[in-house]
């Protein structure tokens, strides 16, 4: 079975880009500020990433959703995943779902 790494710890060229671990990102002051103070009239949160919806060691979308739910327990959240090139759908909770569109956008959600 292939290893699906956490997308926070991929080796990358530090001169081109950096990856911040999701568990650090959700604790950043700006992230917490936005969730706490800038979401009074939000109808939907959309999270787009190049991470599969499931089967990653870091559970990145689960961490993001947990941080969102601390401030917004019932606001709908839509995740758009990627990387694994499969068609996938995941229900995270009553108000949060994810879709992954497969190889080369063969499925549109």
FIDO-677718 format. One record per residue (C-alpha): residue number from 0; residue in one letter; x, y, z. Coordinates in Angstrom, 1 decimal, decimal comma, padded with zeros to 4 digits, m for minus. Each point is the difference from the previous one (the first is absolute). Layout:
N
+------+-------+--------+--------+--------+
! voba ! torgu !     xx !     yy !     zz !
+------+-------+--------+--------+--------+
!  NUM !     a !      X !      Y !      Z !
...
+------+-------+--------+--------+--------+
***
This chain:
109
+------+-------+--------+--------+--------+
! voba ! torgu !     xx !     yy !     zz !
+------+-------+--------+--------+--------+
!    0 !     x !  000,0 !  000,0 !  000,0 !
!    1 !     x !  001,5 !  003,4 ! m001,0 !
!    2 !     x !  000,8 !  002,5 !  002,7 !
!    3 !     x ! m002,1 !  003,1 ! m000,1 !
!    4 !     x !  002,1 !  002,6 !  001,7 !
!    5 !     x ! m001,3 !  003,0 !  001,9 !
!    6 !     x !  000,0 !  002,8 ! m002,5 !
!    7 !     x !  001,5 !  002,3 !  002,7 !
!    8 !     x !  003,4 ! m001,9 !  000,0 !
!    9 !     x !  000,7 ! m000,4 ! m003,7 !
!   10 !     x !  003,6 !  000,6 ! m001,0 !
!   11 !     x !  000,1 !  003,2 ! m002,1 !
!   12 !     x !  002,4 !  002,6 ! m001,2 !
!   13 !     x !  000,1 !  002,6 !  002,8 !
!   14 !     x !  001,0 !  002,7 ! m002,5 !
!   15 !     x ! m003,2 ! m000,6 ! m002,0 !
!   16 !     x ! m002,7 ! m000,8 !  002,6 !
!   17 !     x ! m000,5 ! m001,0 !  003,5 !
!   18 !     x ! m002,6 ! m002,3 !  001,6 !
!   19 !     x ! m001,4 !  000,9 !  003,4 !
!   20 !     x ! m001,4 ! m002,9 !  002,0 !
!   21 !     x ! m003,8 !  000,3 !  000,2 !
!   22 !     x !  000,0 ! m000,4 !  003,8 !
!   23 !     x !  002,2 !  003,1 !  000,1 !
!   24 !     x ! m002,1 !  001,9 ! m002,6 !
!   25 !     x ! m003,3 ! m000,4 !  001,9 !
!   26 !     x !  001,7 !  001,6 !  003,1 !
!   27 !     x !  001,3 !  003,0 ! m001,8 !
!   28 !     x ! m001,3 !  003,2 !  001,4 !
!   29 !     x ! m001,3 !  001,2 ! m003,4 !
!   30 !     x ! m001,9 ! m003,3 ! m000,5 !
!   31 !     x ! m001,6 !  000,1 !  003,4 !
!   32 !     x ! m000,8 !  003,7 ! m000,4 !
!   33 !     x ! m001,9 ! m000,6 ! m003,3 !
!   34 !     x ! m002,0 ! m002,9 !  001,5 !
!   35 !     x ! m000,8 !  002,0 !  003,2 !
!   36 !     x ! m000,6 !  003,5 ! m001,4 !
!   37 !     x ! m000,5 !  000,0 ! m003,7 !
!   38 !     x ! m002,7 ! m002,7 ! m000,5 !
!   39 !     x ! m003,1 !  001,6 !  001,5 !
!   40 !     x ! m001,9 ! m000,1 ! m003,3 !
!   41 !     x !  001,6 ! m003,0 ! m001,8 !
!   42 !     x ! m002,3 ! m002,4 ! m001,7 !
!   43 !     x !  002,6 ! m002,5 ! m001,2 !
!   44 !     x !  003,7 ! m000,8 !  000,4 !
!   45 !     x !  001,8 ! m001,5 ! m002,9 !
!   46 !     x !  003,4 ! m001,7 !  000,6 !
!   47 !     x !  002,0 ! m000,9 ! m003,1 !
!   48 !     x !  003,1 ! m002,1 !  000,2 !
!   49 !     x !  002,2 ! m002,5 ! m001,7 !
!   50 !     x ! m000,6 ! m002,6 !  002,7 !
!   51 !     x ! m002,1 ! m003,1 ! m000,2 !
!   52 !     x ! m003,2 !  000,0 !  002,0 !
!   53 !     x !  001,1 ! m003,0 !  002,0 !
!   54 !     x !  002,9 ! m002,4 !  000,7 !
!   55 !     x !  002,7 !  002,5 !  000,7 !
!   56 !     x !  002,1 ! m000,2 !  003,1 !
!   57 !     x ! m000,6 !  003,6 !  001,0 !
!   58 !     x ! m003,8 !  000,1 ! m000,5 !
!   59 !     x !  000,4 !  003,5 ! m001,2 !
!   60 !     x ! m003,6 !  000,7 ! m000,9 !
!   61 !     x ! m001,1 ! m001,5 !  003,4 !
!   62 !     x !  002,2 !  002,5 !  001,8 !
!   63 !     x ! m001,3 !  002,9 ! m002,0 !
!   64 !     x ! m003,6 ! m001,0 !  000,6 !
!   65 !     x !  000,7 ! m000,4 !  003,7 !
!   66 !     x !  001,4 !  003,5 !  000,2 !
!   67 !     x ! m003,0 !  001,4 ! m002,0 !
!   68 !     x ! m002,5 ! m001,9 !  002,2 !
!   69 !     x !  001,4 !  001,6 !  003,2 !
!   70 !     x ! m001,4 !  003,4 ! m001,3 !
!   71 !     x ! m002,6 ! m001,0 ! m002,5 !
!   72 !     x ! m001,7 ! m003,3 !  001,0 !
!   73 !     x ! m002,8 !  000,1 ! m002,7 !
!   74 !     x !  001,4 !  002,0 ! m002,9 !
!   75 !     x !  000,2 ! m002,2 ! m003,1 !
!   76 !     x !  003,6 ! m000,9 ! m001,1 !
!   77 !     x !  000,8 ! m001,4 ! m003,5 !
!   78 !     x !  003,4 ! m001,6 ! m000,5 !
!   79 !     x !  001,5 ! m000,5 ! m003,4 !
!   80 !     x !  002,8 ! m002,6 !  000,1 !
!   81 !     x !  002,6 ! m001,3 ! m002,4 !
!   82 !     x !  003,3 ! m001,8 ! m000,5 !
!   83 !     x ! m001,3 ! m003,6 !  000,0 !
!   84 !     x ! m001,7 !  000,2 ! m003,4 !
!   85 !     x ! m003,1 ! m001,9 !  001,1 !
!   86 !     x ! m003,6 !  001,0 !  000,1 !
!   87 !     x ! m001,0 !  000,3 !  003,6 !
!   88 !     x ! m002,6 !  001,5 !  002,3 !
!   89 !     x !  000,2 !  000,3 !  003,7 !
!   90 !     x ! m002,5 !  001,2 !  002,6 !
!   91 !     x !  001,9 !  001,4 !  003,0 !
!   92 !     x ! m003,0 !  001,1 !  002,0 !
!   93 !     x ! m003,6 !  001,1 ! m000,5 !
!   94 !     x !  001,2 !  003,3 ! m001,6 !
!   95 !     x !  003,3 ! m000,9 ! m001,5 !
!   96 !     x !  000,8 ! m002,0 ! m003,2 !
!   97 !     x !  002,9 ! m000,6 ! m002,3 !
!   98 !     x !  000,3 ! m000,9 ! m003,7 !
!   99 !     x !  003,0 ! m001,1 ! m002,0 !
!  100 !     x ! m000,5 !  000,0 ! m003,7 !
!  101 !     x !  002,3 ! m002,7 ! m001,2 !
!  102 !     x !  002,6 !  000,0 ! m002,7 !
!  103 !     x !  000,2 !  003,1 ! m002,3 !
!  104 !     x ! m003,3 !  001,4 !  001,2 !
!  105 !     x ! m002,1 ! m003,0 ! m001,3 !
!  106 !     x ! m002,7 !  000,7 !  002,5 !
!  107 !     x ! m001,4 !  003,4 !  000,7 !
!  108 !     x ! m001,8 !  000,5 !  003,3 !
+------+-------+--------+--------+--------+
***
